[in-house]
Every structure is written in C-alpha cells, then in structure tokens.
Amino acid sequence: MRRTLWLSALLLSGYCFAQPPNDNACGAVGIPVENLGCEPSVAYNYTAATWSSGSGNTWCENFQNLDVWYKFTVPSNGKARVTIAATDGNAYTAEMYTSNSCNSLAVFNSFSNGYPCLYTNVPGESSREFNGLTPGGEVYMRVYRRFSNTSGFASGSVKICVSNNFVLADEPCNAGFFPVDSQDPLGQDCTPVTAYSWSGATLTPSIPNPSCITPMPGNNVRDVWFKVRVPASGRLRINHTYNGTCLVAYTATACNGAFTELGCTFFGLNWNNLTPNSIIYVRMLRYTGTNSAIDNGSAKICAAESNSVPQASNNAGRVGIGIDTPFAKLDVVGNGIFRDKLTTLGDLETRGNLIVQGNILSKYGNTKLPDNTGVSGQLSVDSFAFSNRLGNHLSLYGGLGSANHYGFGIQSGLLQIYSDAPSTAVAVGYGNSNNFTERGRFINNGETALRLNGRLQIQTGSQSAGVWLANAANSANVAFVGLPSDNLVGFFGNTGAGWGLTMNAANGNIGIGLNGTSAQVPLQFSNALGLTKISLYRGTYGDVGIGVYGGELRLQNDIPNGKVSFGVLETTGSYTELAKAERGGPFAFSILGSLWVNGTTYSSDERFKQNITDIVSPLQKLLQIKGVEYEMRSGEFEKYHFQPGRQIGLLAQNVETVVPEAVSEQGGYKGVDYARLVPLLIEAIREQEQRIRELESRVLAPLRP
C-alpha cells in the first residue's frame, strides 16, 4: 500500500510541475508564416503554463497571467497577419513583441506596428494585420488565458496561424486563404481593389492544363496559387482585373491530389451550388499565346459570396416611378425631390453619391452614410457609425480615396488624424474655426513634431510617469525621462546605465550614478573608486578634473607640464592666482603670498643622498652673505601678494654668488631657499667655535704652570 501511495505521489508531482518547453520567451515555439491568408487549425498546448516573471506583467492586461510563448519570422515586406481561436470556450489573449534576443523584448509600437493585443472572445479582435516590422526579424507572441494567474487555469489549447496577406504561393500546398466578402443584397459584383504581384513563378506539374488558354502551350504556364473557403450558401464570386492574366479554379482531393477544373476565365467566375465550406484552389497565370513563358505579373482580385439580382414583381405591393418592374416598395429612376422631409424608420442606404444641400439630422437613431457622401450644409447626428473596414473614413477637405486630404482613417489598432501635405499641421484647442484658441499643434515637417501652448502634464498610469525616447530606427527604447519614485525625477538609460542622474524633488539634491537612490547631500556620486568623478576637459593624455581613489581625492591635470591653480575669480572675469601645483618648473607647489604653518619637514634621510662631503670654508662663505632690511615693491608685483612694511632678509643675487644651491629662478625672478642656508650657519658656527678654542688655548698656554 505504501509503495502504491509513493508511486501515485510521484506521478502527481510530475504532472503538476511538468512545464511546457515554451513556458518562457527563450523556449518559444516557431510558427510558420503562411501565404496570403490563413485559418487557425493547429492547436497549441497551454497546459501547465506558468507566469514568465522575467518578462514582467503582461502588457495587454498588466497581470501575472500564466503564459506560453511562440515566435515567427517577419516576411520580406515587413507585414504579417496573426489570427487566434479558442478550442475550449476559454478566453485567450495574444500580445506581440519585437526583439533581437529572447531576453530583451519590446512590445509592438501601436502607431507604427499595430495594436499588439488579440482576443479570442472579442468580436473582430481575434485577427489583426501588423505593419512596419523588420524583415527577417523575429516576433514573439505571449499567449495566455485572460485574468488567469493560478495553476487551476493552466489547461487547454489555442489555435494560432500567421500569414502574409500580400503573397501568392508558387504551389497549391503553400496557398493561403483569400478573404471572402459578404454577399451584396442587390446582387452587385465585388470590385477588385487590392493588387497582388508575383515574380519567379514556375509550372506546377501534374495539374490539368487550363481549358481557356488555347493556343498557349501548357508547358508555358507559370502559375501562382491561392485558395478560397466556400460560404455556407454554396455561392461564390471571384473577379480580377485582366492585365494579361488568366484565372483558373479547381476542386481537389488534397493540395497534392487530383485536381478537377471548375472554370477558366480572363475576367470573373461565379458559382451558385458549390459544396459549402469546401476549398476551391485558384490558379493565376500570364497568358502569352504562342509567345515565350512569362513568370511575373500583377492583378487586382476580389472574392465575395455571390447573390442573384432580386426579381421585381408589381404584384408584391411595390411602386415604380420611371420603371415598370420596381425592385422595392418604392423604386425611382431619375431625380426625386422631397419638398418637405424624408422620414425612414429603418436605414437609409445609398449605393452612389448622397448629395445634400441642407442638413442631415438624426432624431431617433443612427445616421449611416455610404462611401463618397458629400454634405454642403451642416450634418447633425446623435451618433455616427462607419463600416468595419480599414482605410479612409471621413474627409473634411481635399477629397476622398487615395487623394491626400484632411480627415480621419482607421488602420489595424490605429486611429489616424491627418492633413493633406507636409507643410500643413493638425491643431487642437477650443472655440470654432473662425475664433480658435490653439492649445497644441502636430507639425508634419521639421524636427519639431508637437508644439504646446501651455505645460505638458504626464500622469502616472500602471507605471511611473515619464517619457520614453526611442533610437534612430525607432526599433527600441533607449532612454527614459521620468520618476523613479514620487520624490525623484531623473534620466534612465535602458541599455545598462539605469538611473544615471536624479534630483530629489523635495530638497533639490542631485544624484549621479546612484541608480534611483536619493542623494543625501546637494551633489552625490556613486561610491565607485578608482575613476575620474568629474571631467572638466578631456585632453590627449587624460582628464582635467576630480578623481576619487582609495583614501585619496585627486585634483588632476591632463598633461605632464600642466598645472593646477588655486585662486579667486571675480564676477568681472578677473582671476587672481593664489597658489599653483605644477610639474614642469623647479617648484611642485607655489604659493603667491605668505604661508602660515605649524611646522615644516624636509626629506633629509641619509639613505636619500650620495656624494656626501663637508662644506668648505663655511665661515668665509657666510661672511660674504649680507643681511639687509627692505620693503617689498608690492604695488609693482601685485600677483605675488607681498606683505607691506619693513622686513629683513637676504638678496638672492648676493646669495647666488656664494651659495648658488640656495637660489632658484621662476618667471625670470630669483628666490632664496633659506632652509638651505641652515647647514652653512651650522658649519660656520662650528668653524668659529674651533677658532675660539684655538685662541683660548694660545692665550691660556703661558698661564699654565
């Protein structure tokens, strides 16, 4: 029984702690990028996921979600569409990161790449196209169940696929899904808008030759492929612009199986009885007749659920003006004029242009305007809804479509507000167009992108307040200016410097290299030793500045013959030098004035010296030195700060003739090292003492008995 319990515990512990290999970014599982479009069909395991603490909280939810990681390589055009789907009814989120390394991730830039979050449980948010990515770079996907941070949620799986919406495949097994638009209620065809180009196409072997290309030889075919999922109604329409291209549709047992042609055309194909949810393989090629094969081309393509034109019947309560067989309750051919007003309890829909000379007022519900609606009067609505598509949505001035204009548009995860030229700007403020007070302006050219008429306040969100600064390529955040904490403001280096410079907002203390720690004095550096703390000038040989070493403060110059000067600088710019340290002259340190000290000591150890001899004729030399009284010429030599009044001393020129070793010269003027005369005085006294003794001996000799 004990053995059974021990084995059960072992198996249970192994189950609970067996994390998936992609439980962190560095173990991310690679996902292939499919051509054109994709349907998420491959389920990826989520069981036993844990929170990637090294990557911080999730970006989309700012939560410690249990996550797993995937990655894909960015296509050559820098675009990719990611689609996710739940397999188990749970709500999953996927968020996108760019990076050169799994250890350094940066969430997508919402403006240049697209909003980085996908949700399986939010309509229209489970698939998104991302732009402005680095071709060949890697994108990391962090996938997690929403609001899950305990092990009980670490179960299930999620379907993921990645595609490049603008690439047609060279082989049917690599073909991606082409999007199918909803059916048009009036049976109108879809209009090809998006262009697709290809080059380097090859002949796909073992596929029946297209039936409509005679007399073009089959071996001259150079084809590309996409596939279409048939709508549930079984009705499908595919159109393309000719541009020398041919369109061929097939059913197939598999992408590498037997192909049966459904249709071959140079324009469009239409079916009403296809097998719902089946796959149609579509082949595109350049028609060359009897000329040589062409492996490149381009064409605009569209696909939609087809719908027949509704059959009109006058017996169904319809009224026609200018038409005998109206399609609707009221069908008018030609212009109509309403003298009073037009009231609709439902939608008012136009297929062409809606030109309004007066006002459009929404009194009860929403007003929906189609493409290319011009309003020359006022437009007053309770709420304003556009179709769920990307692109231009509202033009204020300058036109519609591809023409530059002032207006609003939508791209993936991005609301766009734009003007029509680089020389124009977008301003925000209050008032009206004729009496406008500007508070801010977005400028489209030059170095300045945003100008504010007032101060900018940045508030704290999920993290501290501040501004990130990106590198020149806008691929990574390099530095941050903001708050490390409530009482500190500073500069943060994102590539290793940390909080290099901070200021305490309460007392003004500045910290350098303290990495977010508040400075305790007005200016405080890090405690690192063995380096220059302040460099005032970086010269060829080193730094002019201040350094700190073990038990040592250094004031330093950068060249061997330079000096360190001490003095007084007045507000007028006049500098008075009081002392200097220099290596090039005879004196290492000069004081231009008097020095008050408690004592001085000279290096005089015998071991320092060589060629030691006695002083010759010290008394004779001393007698040649003349002491004098004098006054210093202070007014003529102000920079030396001579003391006024009568003084006693020696003349350097006199001393130099006797003891040149005691005289030095600096700046053309001589000085005496009085300490060097002490040995001469000592030896002169000794010599004099010797003479006194000899005289005493001579005088006293006759008196001795």
FENJOMO-V498696 format. One record per backbone hydrogen bond with DSSP energy under -1.0 kcal/mol. NH is the residue of the N-H (numbers start at 1). CO is the residue of the C=O. If there is no record, write none. Layout:
NH & CO
NH & CO
This chain:
5 & 1
6 & 2
7 & 3
8 & 4
9 & 5
10 & 6
11 & 7
12 & 8
13 & 9
14 & 10
15 & 11
16 & 12
17 & 13
19 & 17
23 & 20
27 & 24
28 & 25
29 & 69
31 & 71
34 & 162
36 & 164
37 & 35
44 & 158
46 & 156
48 & 154
49 & 46
53 & 51
55 & 52
56 & 53
58 & 63
62 & 58
65 & 63
66 & 148
67 & 50
68 & 143
69 & 22
70 & 141
71 & 29
72 & 139
74 & 137
78 & 75
80 & 130
81 & 163
82 & 128
83 & 161
84 & 126
85 & 159
87 & 157
93 & 144
94 & 118
95 & 142
96 & 116
97 & 140
98 & 106
104 & 101
106 & 98
108 & 96
113 & 109
114 & 109
118 & 94
119 & 125
120 & 92
125 & 122
128 & 82
130 & 80
131 & 113
133 & 78
136 & 74
137 & 134
139 & 72
140 & 97
141 & 70
142 & 95
143 & 68
144 & 93
146 & 91
148 & 145
153 & 150
154 & 151
155 & 153
158 & 44
159 & 85
160 & 42
161 & 83
163 & 81
164 & 34
167 & 164
169 & 225
174 & 171
175 & 172
177 & 37
178 & 227
181 & 303
187 & 184
196 & 299
198 & 297
201 & 295
216 & 213
220 & 217
221 & 218
223 & 202
224 & 284
225 & 169
226 & 282
227 & 176
228 & 280
230 & 278
234 & 231
236 & 271
237 & 304
238 & 269
239 & 302
240 & 267
241 & 300
245 & 242
246 & 285
247 & 265
248 & 283
249 & 263
250 & 281
251 & 260
253 & 258
257 & 254
260 & 251
262 & 249
263 & 249
265 & 247
269 & 238
271 & 236
274 & 234
277 & 230
278 & 275
280 & 228
281 & 250
282 & 226
283 & 248
284 & 224
285 & 246
287 & 244
291 & 288
297 & 198
299 & 196
301 & 194
302 & 239
304 & 237
305 & 181
316 & 313
319 & 329
321 & 331
331 & 319
333 & 321
356 & 374
360 & 378
362 & 380
367 & 383
374 & 354
376 & 356
380 & 360
389 & 387
391 & 410
393 & 408
394 & 408
396 & 406
397 & 406
403 & 400
406 & 397
407 & 418
408 & 394
409 & 416
410 & 391
411 & 414
414 & 411
416 & 409
418 & 407
424 & 421
426 & 442
428 & 440
430 & 437
432 & 435
437 & 430
439 & 428
440 & 428
441 & 451
442 & 426
443 & 449
444 & 424
451 & 441
453 & 439
454 & 452
461 & 463
467 & 481
469 & 479
471 & 476
474 & 471
478 & 469
479 & 469
480 & 492
481 & 467
482 & 490
483 & 465
488 & 485
489 & 503
490 & 482
491 & 501
492 & 480
493 & 498
494 & 478
498 & 493
500 & 491
500 & 498
501 & 491
502 & 511
503 & 489
504 & 509
505 & 487
508 & 504
510 & 522
511 & 502
512 & 524
513 & 500
515 & 499
517 & 514
524 & 510
530 & 548
531 & 548
533 & 546
534 & 546
536 & 544
537 & 544
539 & 542
544 & 537
545 & 556
546 & 534
547 & 554
548 & 531
549 & 552
552 & 549
554 & 547
556 & 545
562 & 559
564 & 581
566 & 579
568 & 576
570 & 574
573 & 570
576 & 568
578 & 566
579 & 566
580 & 590
581 & 564
582 & 588
583 & 562
590 & 580
592 & 578
593 & 591
608 & 605
609 & 606
621 & 617
622 & 618
623 & 619
625 & 622
628 & 649
630 & 647
634 & 632
637 & 633
640 & 637
641 & 638
647 & 630
649 & 628
655 & 651
656 & 652
658 & 655
659 & 655
662 & 659
663 & 660
664 & 671
666 & 669
669 & 666
671 & 664
673 & 662
674 & 672
676 & 673
677 & 674
681 & 677
682 & 678
683 & 679
684 & 680
685 & 681
686 & 682
687 & 683
688 & 684
689 & 685
690 & 686
691 & 687
692 & 688
693 & 689
694 & 690
695 & 691
696 & 692
697 & 693
698 & 694
699 & 695
700 & 696
701 & 697
704 & 701
